[in-house]
């Protein structure tokens, strides 16, 4: 760099950073999410940010979104033969784009150290080499849970997922939401009953999954481009638009399964869906929190059964705020045995960005401090330090102002940071073992004995 050249210190496109008020909101939400996850017995793990490229490409359709190793972000579809270290082939590395594929590799690596069914949660950062835009990031935090078993996994684990989603979003208090539930076997079975070839079904499911984004007419066009006849496309549209109460939809699906040809897989999907819905109800999830939506497909290849998407009512344009589903073969890619799993994911960074912009959430105060001990005179600093420490020991967050400045300026500093209380101790108060406690929200100021100060602040904290 030539002398005098300016350094571009702006953040790289798509890589967020947070002000204290934003980061405190993220930590607050993470704490809620963690507590709910742990209340269902999920244990925390951590996987590397970087995985072998062949691991990440083992299953799924994220190839275009992978950020390769420690190299700069590469254009979509660019072929990578080696990373910066010169490694090639199976040694090529990339940043993980989700938590599920790395989980499969993690289980394969620690198979003999884990107890099954294995229930874990992760709240790590993931990376995607997609085009950065409003609400879309190349680096973002995902909060995931998955349960993985050897050979068989009860469908009641699938039923737990809507209960967990409900507890989290009710605790966050973001308004009304709807968990939309479907089963990929229902879709696959219906397509088979229409005579659609096996090798066309995955692409059809992917097209159905875009219904909300591109609309009914474009879905029909895309299906017909895949070689699906117009009559079949119309039947698919009619099928995925079946609505009504949960029980009404189940009844309609059962009727179809009894009257269409080759419906073994459709019948299995309906039975699984019925079992999951019964479990959701037994877990006391309110009826207005979930529905069956046959248009929910989840585009990733590894989903094989139950799938979920959660929508914030009145803010549908935000898209899914929590999604996931069941997979049967993902872990088996690495181990060669059947290891079914089910999980959900909350893209927390994206969610916070969307909810802040929509005014549904607000940032927290810039500091966790609830009290500022102001600096009236330098010779009383030993008293200020002792009082500050006494309050901290009582569980109160405190900033001690070490800089002497006019009292009004100190009040302004506290107010700007969202600190509610200021403790004022001058020479007279110190001699009498008293303080003045000022509430910056109400303007009220009261005299309090130092020995009662912590108790008085706790009573007044709002």
C-alpha positions in Angstrom: 0.0 0.0 0.0 1.4 3.4 -1.0 1.9 5.9 1.7 -1.1 8.1 2.2 -3.5 5.5 0.7 -6.7 5.1 2.8 -7.6 1.7 4.2 -11.1 0.6 3.3 -12.4 -0.5 6.7 -16.0 -1.1 5.8 -17.4 -4.6 6.6 -17.3 -7.1 3.7 -20.6 -7.4 1.9 -23.0 -9.8 3.7 -21.0 -10.1 6.9 -22.8 -8.4 9.7 -21.5 -6.7 12.8 -23.6 -5.5 15.8 -23.8 -2.5 18.0 -24.0 -3.3 21.7 -27.8 -2.8 21.8 -28.2 -5.3 18.9 -25.7 -7.8 20.3 -27.5 -7.7 23.7 -30.8 -8.5 21.9 -29.2 -11.5 20.2 -27.8 -12.8 23.5 -31.2 -12.3 25.1 -32.9 -14.3 22.4 -30.2 -16.9 22.5 -30.8 -17.4 26.2 -34.5 -18.0 25.7 -33.8 -20.4 22.9 -31.1 -22.3 24.9 -33.4 -22.7 27.9 -36.2 -24.1 25.8 -33.9 -26.5 24.0 -32.4 -27.7 27.3 -35.8 -28.1 28.9 -36.4 -30.9 26.3 -33.0 -32.5 27.1 -31.0 -31.3 24.2 -27.2 -31.0 24.9 -24.9 -28.5 23.3 -22.1 -29.4 20.9 -19.8 -27.4 18.6 -18.5 -28.4 15.1 -15.7 -26.8 13.1 -16.5 -23.7 11.0 -14.5 -25.5 8.2 -15.3 -29.0 6.9 -13.8 -31.0 4.1 -15.5 -30.1 0.9 -16.6 -33.6 0.2 -18.4 -33.8 3.5 -20.5 -30.6 2.7 -21.3 -31.9 -0.8 -22.2 -35.4 0.4 -25.9 -34.6 0.5 -28.2 -31.7 -0.3 -28.3 -29.0 -2.9 -26.1 -26.2 -1.4 -23.2 -26.5 -3.9 -23.7 -23.1 -5.4 -23.7 -21.4 -1.9 -20.5 -22.9 -0.5 -17.7 -20.5 0.5 -14.5 -22.3 -0.1 -12.0 -22.6 2.7 -10.1 -19.4 3.6 -10.1 -18.2 0.0 -12.2 -15.2 -1.1 -15.8 -15.8 -1.9 -16.0 -17.4 -5.4 -18.6 -16.9 -8.0 -21.5 -19.5 -8.1 -20.7 -22.8 -9.8 -16.9 -22.1 -10.0 -15.0 -25.3 -9.9 -12.4 -25.4 -7.1 -9.4 -27.7 -7.4 -7.4 -26.6 -4.4 -7.5 -24.3 -1.5 -4.9 -21.8 -0.3 -2.8 -24.5 1.4 -2.5 -26.3 -1.9 -4.7 -29.2 -0.8 -6.7 -30.9 -3.5 -9.4 -33.5 -3.9 -10.6 -34.9 -0.6 -8.5 -32.4 1.3 -10.2 -29.3 -0.2 -12.1 -27.4 2.6 -15.0 -25.1 2.8 -17.0 -23.1 5.4 -20.1 -24.9 6.7 -23.3 -23.7 5.1 -25.6 -25.2 7.7 -25.5 -27.3 10.9 -27.1 -30.5 9.7 -24.5 -31.9 7.3 -21.7 -31.2 9.8 -23.8 -32.9 12.5 -23.9 -36.1 10.4 -20.1 -36.0 10.1 -19.8 -35.3 13.8 -21.9 -38.4 14.6 -19.8 -40.5 12.3 -16.6 -39.2 14.0 -17.9 -39.8 17.6 -20.2 -42.8 17.1 -18.9 -44.8 20.0 -18.9 -41.8 22.4 -22.5 -40.8 22.0 -25.8 -42.2 23.4 -28.7 -42.7 21.0 -31.2 -41.2 20.4 -28.7 -38.4 20.4 -30.3 -35.0 20.9 -28.1 -31.9 20.4 -28.4 -28.2 19.9 -26.0 -25.7 18.3 -26.1 -22.0 18.0 -23.1 -21.5 15.7 -22.3 -19.2 12.8 -22.7 -20.6 9.3 -21.6 -19.2 5.9 -23.2 -19.1 2.5 -21.8 -17.6 -0.7 -25.1 -16.2 -1.8 -25.7 -12.7 -3.1 -25.9 -10.4 -0.1 -29.0 -8.3 0.2 -31.4 -6.9 2.8 -32.1 -9.6 5.3 -29.8 -12.1 3.5 -26.3 -12.6 4.9 -23.1 -14.6 4.0 -22.4 -15.1 7.7 -25.3 -15.7 10.1 -26.1 -17.5 13.3 -28.3 -20.6 13.2 -30.0 -22.1 16.2 -30.5 -25.8 15.5 -31.8 -28.9 17.3 -31.7 -32.4 16.0 -32.5 -35.9 17.3 -30.7 -38.8 15.6 -31.2 -42.5 16.3 -29.8 -45.8 15.1 -32.3 -47.7 12.9 -35.6 -46.3 14.2 -36.7 -42.9 15.5 -40.1 -42.4 17.1 -42.4 -40.0 15.3 -43.1 -38.4 18.7 -39.7 -36.6 18.2 -41.3 -35.1 15.1 -44.2 -34.0 17.3 -41.9 -32.4 19.8 -40.6 -29.9 17.3 -43.8 -27.8 17.0 -44.1 -27.8 20.8 -40.5 -26.4 21.0 -41.1 -23.8 18.3 -44.3 -22.7 20.1 -42.5 -22.2 23.4 -39.7 -20.2 21.9 -41.8 -17.8 19.9 -44.4 -17.4 22.7 -41.5 -16.5 25.1 -40.0 -14.0 22.6 -43.5 -12.6 22.3 -43.4 -11.7 18.6 -47.1 -12.0 17.9 -49.2 -14.7 16.3 -47.5 -17.3 14.3 -48.4 -20.5 12.5 -46.4 -23.8 12.2 -47.2 -25.3 8.9 -46.7 -29.1 8.8 -46.5 -31.5 5.9 -44.9 -34.9 5.1 -42.7 -35.4 2.0 -44.1 -39.0 1.6 -47.6 -37.4 1.1 -46.3 -35.3 -1.8 -44.1 -38.2 -3.2 -47.0 -40.6 -2.9 -49.4 -38.3 -4.6 -47.0 -37.6 -7.5 -46.6 -41.4 -8.0 -50.4 -41.9 -8.1 -50.5 -39.4 -11.0 -48.0 -41.5 -12.9 -45.1 -39.1 -12.6 -41.7 -40.8 -13.0 -39.5 -41.4 -10.0 -36.7 -39.3 -11.6 -39.0 -36.3 -11.9 -40.4 -36.3 -8.4 -37.6 -34.5 -6.7 -37.7 -31.6 -9.2 -41.5 -31.5 -8.8 -41.1 -31.2 -5.1 -38.6 -28.4 -5.5 -41.0 -26.5 -7.8 -43.9 -27.0 -5.4 -41.7 -25.5 -2.6 -41.5 -22.2 -4.6 -45.3 -21.7 -4.7 -45.3 -18.7 -2.3 -42.5 -17.0 -4.1 -43.5 -17.4 -7.7 -47.2 -18.0 -7.7 -49.6 -20.7 -9.0 -49.3 -20.0 -12.7 -45.5 -20.0 -12.7 -45.5 -23.2 -10.7 -47.6 -24.8 -13.5 -45.3 -23.5 -16.2 -42.2 -24.9 -14.4 -43.9 -28.2 -13.9 -44.8 -28.4 -17.6 -41.1 -27.5 -18.4 -40.2 -30.6 -16.4 -42.3 -32.7 -18.8 -45.4 -32.8 -16.5 -48.6 -32.8 -18.5 -51.0 -29.8 -18.1 -53.6 -32.1 -16.6 -51.2 -33.5 -14.0 -49.9 -30.0 -13.2 -53.5 -28.8 -12.5 -54.1 -31.8 -10.2 -50.9 -31.0 -8.3 -52.0 -27.4 -7.8 -55.4 -28.6 -6.6 -53.8 -31.1 -4.3 -51.4 -28.6 -2.6 -54.2 -26.1 -2.2 -56.3 -28.5 -0.1 -57.2 -26.6 3.1 -59.5 -26.6 6.1 -58.9 -27.6 9.7 -56.3 -30.2 10.5 -58.9 -33.0 10.8 -60.6 -31.9 7.6 -57.3 -32.1 5.7 -56.5 -35.5 7.1 -59.9 -36.8 6.1 -59.5 -35.5 2.6 -56.0 -37.1 2.3 -57.4 -40.4 3.6 -60.2 -40.3 1.0 -57.6 -39.7 -1.8 -55.4 -42.5 -0.6 -58.4 -44.9 -0.8 -59.4 -43.8 -4.3 -56.2 -43.2 -6.2 -54.0 -45.9 -7.7 -50.5 -46.8 -6.3 -51.0 -44.9 -3.0 -48.9 -47.0 -0.6 -46.5 -44.2 0.0 -49.3 -41.6 0.2 -51.1 -43.7 2.8 -47.8 -44.1 4.8 -47.3 -40.3 4.7 -50.9 -39.7 5.9 -50.5 -42.2 8.7 -47.2 -40.5 9.8 -48.8 -37.1 9.6 -51.7 -38.3 11.7 -49.3 -39.6 14.4 -47.4 -36.4 14.5 -50.5 -34.3 14.8 -51.8 -36.5 17.7 -48.4 -36.0 19.4 -48.5 -32.2 18.9 -52.0 -32.1 20.5 -50.9 -34.3 23.4 -48.0 -31.8 24.0 -50.7 -29.2 24.5 -49.8 -27.0 21.5 -52.8 -24.7 20.9 -54.8 -25.6 17.8 -54.3 -22.0 16.4 -50.5 -22.5 16.4 -50.3 -25.3 13.7 -52.0 -26.5 10.5 -51.4 -29.0 7.7 -50.1 -27.2 4.6 -49.5 -29.5 1.6 -47.5 -26.8 -0.3 -44.7 -27.1 2.3 -42.0 -29.2 0.8 -38.6 -27.9 2.0 -36.3 -27.9 -1.0 -33.3 -29.7 0.5 -32.8 -33.2 -0.9 -32.2 -34.9 2.5 -35.8 -34.4 3.9 -37.8 -37.6 3.6 -40.8 -37.3 6.0 -42.2 -34.6 8.3 -41.4 -31.0 7.3 -42.1 -27.7 9.0 -42.2 -24.0 8.2 -43.3 -21.3 10.6 -44.9 -18.1 9.5 -45.4 -14.9 11.4 -49.1 -14.0 10.8 -49.6 -10.5 9.4 -45.9 -10.5 8.3 -45.9 -13.4 5.8 -43.5 -11.5 3.6 -40.8 -12.2 6.2 -40.8 -15.8 5.0 -40.3 -18.8 7.3 -38.9 -17.9 10.7 -38.2 -21.5 11.7 -38.1 -24.6 9.5 -36.9 -28.2 9.4 -37.9 -31.8 9.0 -37.1 -35.5 9.1 -34.3 -37.1 7.2 -33.5 -40.9 6.9 -30.3 -41.2 5.0 -28.1 -38.2 5.7 -26.0 -39.7 8.5 -25.9 -43.0 6.7 -24.0 -41.3 3.9 -21.0 -41.4 6.2 -21.6 -44.7 8.1 -23.5 -46.9 5.7 -26.3 -47.6 8.2 -29.8 -46.3 8.7 -29.7 -43.4 11.2 -32.9 -41.3 11.0 -33.1 -37.9 12.4 -35.4 -34.9 12.8 -34.6 -31.3 13.5 -35.5 -27.6 13.1 -33.4 -24.5 12.6 -33.9 -20.8 13.4 -31.8 -18.5 11.3 -31.4 -16.0 14.2 -29.4 -13.3 12.5 -31.9 -13.1 9.6 -34.8 -13.3 12.0 -33.5 -10.4 14.2 -32.8 -8.3 11.1 -36.3 -8.9 9.8 -38.1 -8.3 13.1 -36.2 -5.1 13.9 -37.0 -3.7 10.5 -40.7 -4.6 10.8 -40.8 -3.0 14.3 -41.8 -6.3 15.9 -38.7 -6.3 18.1 -36.6 -3.5 19.6 -33.0 -3.4 20.5 -32.1 -3.5 24.2 -30.2 -0.7 26.0 -26.6 -0.3 24.9 -25.3 -1.5 28.3 -26.5 -4.1 30.8 -25.8 -1.7 33.6 -28.8 -0.7 35.7 -27.1 1.8 37.9 -24.4 4.5 37.5 -22.6 5.6 40.6 -21.8 9.2 39.8 -18.5 11.0 40.6 -19.2 14.0 42.8 -15.7 14.5 44.1 -12.4 12.6 43.5 -11.6 12.1 47.2 -14.8 10.0 47.6 -13.7 7.5 45.0 -13.0 4.8 47.7 -16.6 5.1 48.8 -17.9 4.9 45.2 -15.9 1.8 44.6 -17.1 0.1 47.8 -20.8 1.1 47.1 -20.5 -0.2 43.5 -19.0 -3.5 44.6 -21.7 -3.9 47.3 -24.4 -3.4 44.6 -22.8 -5.9 42.3 -22.6 -8.5 45.0 -26.4 -8.0 45.4 -26.8 -8.9 41.7 -27.1 -5.4 40.3 -25.2 -4.3 37.2 -23.2 -1.1 37.9 -21.0 1.4 36.1 -18.8 3.5 38.3 -18.1 6.9 36.7 -14.3 7.4 37.2 -14.3 10.8 35.4 -15.2 14.0 37.2 -17.6 16.1 35.1 -20.8 18.2 35.8 -23.6 16.2 37.4 -26.0 17.0 34.5 -23.5 15.6 32.0 -23.2 12.4 34.0 -27.0 12.1 34.1 -27.0 12.5 30.3 -24.4 9.9 29.9 -26.4 7.4 31.9 -29.6 8.2 30.1 -28.0 7.8 26.7 -27.0 4.3 27.6 -30.4 3.4 29.0 -29.3 3.3 32.6 -32.3 3.9 34.9 -30.7 4.9 38.2 -27.9 7.2 39.4 -26.5 6.9 42.9 -25.3 10.3 44.2 -23.0 10.5 47.1 -21.4 13.8 48.2 -19.4 14.6 51.4 -22.6 15.1 53.5 -24.1 11.8 52.3 -20.9 9.9 52.8 -20.6 11.2 56.4 -24.2 10.1 57.1 -23.8 6.8 55.3 -26.6 7.8 52.9 -27.0 8.4 49.2 -29.5 10.1 46.8 -31.1 7.7 44.3 -32.3 9.3 41.1 -34.7 7.5 38.8 -33.9 8.9 35.3 -37.2 7.5 33.9 -39.5 9.3 36.3 -37.2 12.1 37.5 -37.9 11.1 41.1 -35.0 11.4 43.6 -35.1 9.8 47.1 -32.7 9.6 50.0 -31.6 6.1 50.9 -29.3 4.7 53.6 -26.3 2.9 52.0 -27.2 -0.3 53.8 -30.7 -0.3 52.2 -29.5 0.9 48.8 -29.4 -2.5 47.0 -32.9 -3.5 48.3 -34.4 -0.1 47.3 -32.9 -0.3 43.8 -34.2 -3.9 43.3 -37.7 -2.8 44.3 -37.7 0.0 41.7 -36.1 -1.8 38.7 -38.6 -2.0 35.9 
